[in-house]
């Protein structure tokens, strides 16, 4: 008796599942940005690892509240950057704390937006806080 191996081409189901995984990971990600419980704007990652925008909320622009950072004064036009804005990158844990958090949450240490998302809704030091956008 012998075993015969038959090689099948990739099935459509497998192809569809792999394509869905790739396209799902490529979708735009967003976080709300708050200053002292006031929604200041929305931070967006267009492509994983690059292509970021921050846009102030209209109500926040009209208020007398301060900008989120001196490097990002209030304005109607969106801020755009190839890399995560230093203001938001500085909100992330560093060194050993980052390694432990990333290992426990299974997040790539270089995925700054993923780490920021994981840290969203947590009690952080300072007036600025990021939160996951809630579906209404």
C-alpha positions as CSV (number, residue, x, y, z in Angstrom):
1,X,0.0,0.0,0.0
2,X,1.2,3.5,-0.7
3,X,0.1,7.0,-0.2
4,X,-0.4,9.2,-3.1
5,X,-0.2,13.0,-2.6
6,X,-2.5,15.1,-4.7
7,X,-1.6,18.8,-5.1
8,X,-4.6,21.0,-5.5
9,X,-4.4,24.6,-6.7
10,X,-5.3,27.2,-4.2
11,X,-9.0,27.2,-3.6
12,X,-11.2,30.2,-4.1
13,X,-12.2,30.1,-0.4
14,X,-8.6,30.3,0.7
15,X,-7.9,33.0,-1.8
16,X,-10.9,35.0,-0.7
17,X,-10.0,34.6,3.0
18,X,-6.4,35.8,2.4
19,X,-7.6,38.7,0.3
20,X,-10.0,39.7,3.0
21,X,-7.3,39.6,5.6
22,X,-5.1,41.9,3.5
23,X,-7.8,44.4,2.7
24,X,-9.1,44.4,6.3
25,X,-5.7,45.3,7.6
26,X,-5.4,48.1,5.0
27,X,-8.5,50.0,6.1
28,X,-8.3,53.5,7.5
29,X,-8.0,53.6,11.3
30,X,-9.2,56.6,13.5
31,X,-9.1,57.7,17.1
32,X,-10.9,60.6,18.7
33,X,-8.7,63.1,20.5
34,X,-9.9,64.8,23.7
35,X,-8.6,67.6,25.8
36,X,-10.1,67.6,29.4
37,X,-13.2,65.7,28.3
38,X,-13.8,68.0,25.2
39,X,-13.5,66.4,21.8
40,X,-10.7,68.2,20.0
41,X,-10.5,66.3,16.8
42,X,-9.8,63.0,15.0
43,X,-6.4,61.3,14.3
44,X,-6.4,59.1,11.2
45,X,-4.0,56.5,9.9
46,X,-4.6,56.1,6.2
47,X,-2.2,53.2,5.5
48,X,-0.6,51.0,8.2
49,X,2.6,52.6,9.4
50,X,2.3,55.8,7.4
51,X,-0.1,58.5,6.1
52,X,-1.5,60.4,9.1
53,X,-3.9,63.3,9.5
54,X,-5.2,65.2,12.4
55,X,-8.2,67.4,12.0
56,X,-9.7,69.7,14.7
57,X,-13.4,69.3,15.5
58,X,-15.4,72.4,14.4
59,X,-16.9,72.9,17.8
60,X,-13.4,72.7,19.4
61,X,-12.1,75.3,16.9
62,X,-15.0,77.7,17.8
63,X,-14.3,77.3,21.5
64,X,-11.8,79.3,23.5
65,X,-10.0,76.1,24.5
66,X,-6.3,75.8,23.8
67,X,-4.8,73.7,21.0
68,X,-3.7,70.2,21.7
69,X,-0.1,71.2,21.3
70,X,2.0,74.3,20.5
71,X,3.3,72.4,17.5
72,X,-0.3,71.9,16.2
73,X,-2.1,75.3,16.6
74,X,-5.9,75.4,16.0
75,X,-6.7,75.7,12.3
76,X,-9.4,74.6,9.8
77,X,-7.0,72.8,7.6
78,X,-6.0,69.2,8.5
79,X,-2.5,68.4,9.6
80,X,-0.9,65.8,7.4
81,X,2.3,63.8,8.0
82,X,4.0,60.7,6.5
83,X,4.8,59.5,10.1
84,X,2.8,59.7,13.3
85,X,3.0,63.2,14.7
86,X,5.7,63.6,17.4
87,X,3.0,64.9,19.8
88,X,1.1,61.6,19.6
89,X,4.2,59.4,19.4
90,X,5.4,61.0,22.7
91,X,2.2,59.7,24.4
92,X,3.4,56.1,24.0
93,X,5.3,54.1,26.6
94,X,9.0,53.7,26.0
95,X,11.8,51.1,26.6
96,X,11.0,48.1,28.7
97,X,7.4,49.2,29.3
98,X,6.8,49.3,25.6
99,X,8.3,45.9,25.1
100,X,6.2,44.3,27.8
101,X,3.0,45.9,26.7
102,X,3.6,45.0,23.0
103,X,4.5,41.4,23.9
104,X,1.4,41.0,26.1
105,X,-0.9,42.6,23.6
106,X,0.8,41.0,20.6
107,X,1.5,44.3,18.9
108,X,4.5,45.1,16.8
109,X,6.7,47.6,18.7
110,X,6.9,49.6,15.5
111,X,3.1,49.8,15.1
112,X,2.8,53.2,16.9
113,X,-0.9,53.7,15.9
114,X,-1.7,50.1,17.0
115,X,-0.1,50.8,20.3
116,X,-1.8,54.1,20.6
117,X,-5.1,52.4,19.9
118,X,-4.4,49.7,22.5
119,X,-3.6,52.5,25.0
120,X,-6.8,54.4,24.1
121,X,-9.5,54.9,26.7
122,X,-6.9,54.3,29.5
123,X,-6.1,56.8,32.2
124,X,-3.1,58.6,31.0
125,X,-1.1,61.5,32.4
126,X,-1.9,64.9,30.9
127,X,-4.9,66.7,29.5
128,X,-4.9,65.1,26.1
129,X,-6.4,61.6,25.7
130,X,-7.1,59.4,22.7
131,X,-10.2,57.3,22.6
132,X,-11.6,54.7,20.3
133,X,-14.4,56.0,18.1
134,X,-17.7,54.6,19.2
135,X,-20.2,53.5,16.6
136,X,-23.5,55.2,17.2
